[in-house]
Amino acid sequence: MTVRPLIGVSTYLEAGARWGVWELEAALLPAGYPRLVQRAGGLAAMLPPDAPEHAAATVARLDGLVVAGGPDVEPVRYGAAPDPRTGPPARARDTWELALIQAALAAGVPLLGICRGMQLLNVALGGTLVQHINGHAEVPGVFGHHPVKPVPGTVYGDLAPEETSVPAYHHQAVDRLGEGLLASAHASDGTVEAIELPGPPWVLGVQWHPEMGTDLRVMRGLVAAAVNAG
């Protein structure tokens, strides 16, 4: 029997969630994330925010890491003042996920950043963000779809060589690329839709939400890299 690689996925920590008669603080993750890992052949593990000094030991137990979507990255992380349209900070999550990213890069653990996760990867490597763009989150709470065009010869371009319609919901985007990062896909308006770090290790960020669609290629790329790295 093939052993499925263990893929850690960062999670939300919410002040109150209801189930039954209870309303308690909860570590939450939209079910699409673990389902996508499972459908791609991996074993999913939730990683709620923790002290950053535990990131290296956490990553050492993993075969691959997913930094999930979520709230806006606090602009101070990339040296900017907050735009009025930027959401409230999630400082504990920023600190934890930045530590996870740095630990994964240092240990050579394959890494996939999704939406916020891609933006945080860019920030972790010294890049900056555009704090608001129009047209990529048109209806509040509803995922839209738009085409992305791959850059040939990149990791993403090899996974998905044709223009692909992707599920998306975001109002921020990569501005200046972080050190060593390459843009590997773009939207029709020029927005950077995927970034990667020439490897090894396997490091990819996508601006869209593959967990909300049926295309397994990006996650299968991470799972394959996790198997090969092990």
C-alpha positions as CSV (number, residue, x, y, z in Angstrom):
1,M,0.0,0.0,0.0
2,T,1.3,3.4,-1.0
3,V,1.8,5.7,2.0
4,R,0.1,9.0,1.5
5,P,2.3,12.1,2.2
6,L,1.3,14.2,5.2
7,I,0.3,17.7,4.0
8,G,-0.2,20.3,6.7
9,V,-2.7,23.1,6.0
10,S,-2.7,26.3,8.0
11,T,-6.1,27.2,9.6
12,Y,-8.2,30.1,10.9
13,L,-8.5,30.7,14.6
14,E,-12.0,32.2,15.2
15,A,-13.2,33.8,18.4
16,G,-16.6,32.1,18.2
17,A,-18.1,29.2,16.3
18,R,-21.5,27.5,16.9
19,W,-22.3,23.8,16.9
20,G,-25.1,22.2,18.9
21,V,-25.5,24.2,22.1
22,W,-21.9,25.5,22.1
23,E,-20.3,28.7,21.0
24,L,-16.5,28.5,21.5
25,E,-13.2,29.6,20.1
26,A,-12.4,27.3,17.2
27,A,-9.7,26.3,14.7
28,L,-11.5,26.3,11.4
29,L,-10.7,25.4,7.8
30,P,-13.1,25.3,4.9
31,A,-13.6,21.6,4.0
32,G,-12.5,22.2,0.5
33,Y,-8.8,22.3,1.6
34,P,-8.5,18.9,3.2
35,R,-10.8,17.4,0.5
36,L,-8.5,18.7,-2.2
37,V,-5.4,17.3,-0.4
38,Q,-7.2,13.9,-0.1
39,R,-8.4,13.8,-3.7
40,A,-4.9,14.6,-4.8
41,G,-3.5,11.6,-2.9
42,G,-2.3,13.3,0.4
43,L,-3.2,13.0,4.0
44,A,-4.4,16.4,5.4
45,A,-3.4,17.8,8.8
46,M,-4.7,21.1,10.2
47,L,-2.2,23.5,11.6
48,P,-3.8,26.2,13.8
49,P,-1.8,29.2,14.8
50,D,1.0,28.4,17.3
51,A,4.1,30.1,18.7
52,P,6.5,30.9,15.8
53,E,9.4,29.1,17.6
54,H,7.5,25.8,17.0
55,A,7.3,26.3,13.3
56,A,10.5,24.4,12.4
57,A,9.6,21.4,14.6
58,T,6.1,21.4,13.0
59,V,7.4,21.5,9.5
60,A,9.9,18.7,10.2
61,R,6.9,16.4,10.8
62,L,5.4,17.2,7.4
63,D,6.0,16.0,3.8
64,G,4.4,19.2,2.4
65,L,2.8,22.5,3.5
66,V,-0.2,24.5,2.3
67,V,-0.7,28.0,3.5
68,A,-4.4,28.6,3.0
69,G,-6.4,31.6,2.0
70,G,-7.9,34.1,4.5
71,P,-7.7,37.7,5.7
72,D,-5.5,40.4,4.3
73,V,-1.8,40.4,5.3
74,E,-1.1,43.3,7.6
75,P,0.6,46.0,5.5
76,V,3.3,46.7,8.1
77,R,4.7,43.3,7.1
78,Y,5.8,44.8,3.8
79,G,6.5,48.3,4.9
80,A,3.2,50.0,3.9
81,A,0.5,52.0,5.6
82,P,-2.9,50.4,5.5
83,D,-5.3,51.3,2.8
84,P,-8.8,52.1,4.1
85,R,-10.1,49.1,2.1
86,T,-7.6,46.6,3.7
87,G,-9.2,44.3,6.2
88,P,-8.4,44.1,9.9
89,P,-5.1,42.4,10.8
90,A,-4.8,38.8,11.8
91,R,-1.4,39.2,13.6
92,A,-1.2,35.8,15.2
93,R,-1.9,34.1,11.9
94,D,0.6,36.4,10.0
95,T,3.3,35.6,12.5
96,W,2.7,31.8,12.5
97,E,2.3,31.4,8.8
98,L,5.4,33.5,8.0
99,A,7.3,31.3,10.4
100,L,5.9,28.2,8.7
101,I,7.0,29.5,5.3
102,Q,10.5,30.3,6.4
103,A,10.8,26.9,8.1
104,A,9.6,25.1,5.0
105,L,12.0,27.0,2.8
106,A,14.9,26.3,5.1
107,A,14.1,22.6,5.4
108,G,13.3,22.1,1.7
109,V,9.7,21.0,2.4
110,P,7.4,21.5,-0.7
111,L,5.2,24.5,-0.2
112,L,1.9,25.7,-1.9
113,G,0.4,29.1,-1.0
114,I,-3.2,29.6,-1.9
115,C,-4.5,33.2,-2.3
116,R,-3.5,34.8,1.0
117,G,-0.8,32.1,1.2
118,M,0.7,33.2,-2.1
119,Q,0.7,36.8,-1.0
120,L,2.3,35.9,2.3
121,L,5.0,33.9,0.4
122,N,5.8,37.0,-1.6
123,V,6.0,39.1,1.6
124,A,8.1,36.5,3.3
125,L,10.7,36.9,0.6
126,G,10.7,40.7,0.7
127,G,8.0,41.5,-1.9
128,T,5.0,43.9,-1.6
129,L,1.3,43.8,-2.3
130,V,-1.3,45.9,-4.1
131,Q,-3.8,46.5,-1.3
132,H,-6.9,46.8,-3.5
133,I,-7.8,45.8,-7.1
134,N,-11.2,45.7,-8.7
135,G,-12.8,42.9,-10.6
136,H,-11.5,39.8,-8.8
137,A,-14.1,39.6,-6.0
138,E,-17.2,41.1,-7.7
139,V,-20.0,39.7,-5.4
140,P,-19.3,39.5,-1.7
141,G,-19.2,35.9,-0.5
142,V,-19.4,34.4,-4.0
143,F,-16.4,32.9,-5.9
144,G,-16.1,34.1,-9.5
145,H,-14.2,32.6,-12.4
146,H,-11.7,34.1,-14.7
147,P,-9.0,32.7,-17.1
148,V,-5.3,32.6,-16.1
149,K,-2.5,32.2,-18.7
150,P,0.6,30.2,-17.7
151,V,4.2,31.2,-18.4
152,P,5.8,28.5,-20.5
153,G,8.7,26.7,-18.9
154,T,7.6,27.3,-15.3
155,V,6.5,24.7,-12.7
156,Y,2.9,26.0,-13.1
157,G,3.2,26.1,-16.9
158,D,4.2,22.5,-16.9
159,L,1.3,21.5,-14.6
160,A,-1.3,23.4,-16.6
161,P,0.1,24.4,-20.0
162,E,-3.1,25.8,-21.4
163,E,-5.1,28.9,-20.4
164,T,-7.5,27.8,-17.6
165,S,-10.6,29.2,-16.0
166,V,-10.1,29.3,-12.2
167,P,-12.3,30.0,-9.1
168,A,-11.1,33.3,-7.5
169,Y,-12.0,35.7,-4.7
170,H,-9.5,38.3,-3.7
171,H,-9.1,42.1,-3.7
172,Q,-5.3,42.2,-3.2
173,A,-2.5,41.0,-5.4
174,V,1.3,40.8,-5.8
175,D,3.0,44.1,-6.5
176,R,6.9,43.8,-6.3
177,L,8.0,40.2,-6.5
178,G,10.0,38.9,-3.5
179,E,13.6,37.8,-3.9
180,G,14.1,35.0,-6.3
181,L,10.4,34.6,-7.2
182,L,9.1,34.3,-10.7
183,A,5.7,35.1,-12.0
184,S,4.3,31.9,-13.6
185,A,0.7,32.9,-14.6
186,H,-1.2,36.1,-15.2
187,A,-4.8,37.2,-15.5
188,S,-6.0,39.0,-18.6
189,D,-5.6,42.4,-16.8
190,G,-1.9,41.6,-16.0
191,T,-2.5,40.6,-12.4
192,V,0.1,38.1,-11.3
193,E,-1.8,34.9,-10.7
194,A,1.0,32.4,-9.8
195,I,4.5,32.7,-8.4
196,E,7.2,30.2,-7.8
197,L,10.7,29.8,-6.5
198,P,13.1,28.0,-8.8
199,G,13.9,24.8,-6.9
200,P,14.4,22.5,-5.3
201,P,12.5,22.7,-3.1
202,W,9.1,22.8,-4.9
203,V,7.6,26.2,-4.0
204,L,4.4,27.5,-5.8
205,G,1.8,30.1,-5.0
206,V,-1.5,30.6,-6.8
207,Q,-3.8,33.6,-6.4
208,W,-7.0,31.6,-7.0
209,H,-8.7,28.9,-4.9
210,P,-8.2,25.4,-6.3
211,E,-10.1,24.0,-3.3
212,M,-13.3,25.5,-4.8
213,G,-12.9,23.8,-8.2
214,T,-12.4,20.4,-9.7
215,D,-8.9,20.8,-11.2
216,L,-6.4,18.7,-9.1
217,R,-3.3,19.5,-11.0
218,V,-1.8,22.1,-8.6
219,M,-2.4,20.0,-5.5
220,R,-1.2,16.9,-7.3
221,G,2.0,18.8,-8.1
222,L,2.5,19.4,-4.4
223,V,1.7,15.8,-3.4
224,A,4.1,14.5,-6.0
225,A,6.8,16.8,-4.8
226,A,6.2,15.7,-1.2
227,V,6.5,12.1,-2.2
228,N,9.7,12.7,-4.2
229,A,11.2,14.9,-1.4
230,G,10.6,12.1,1.1
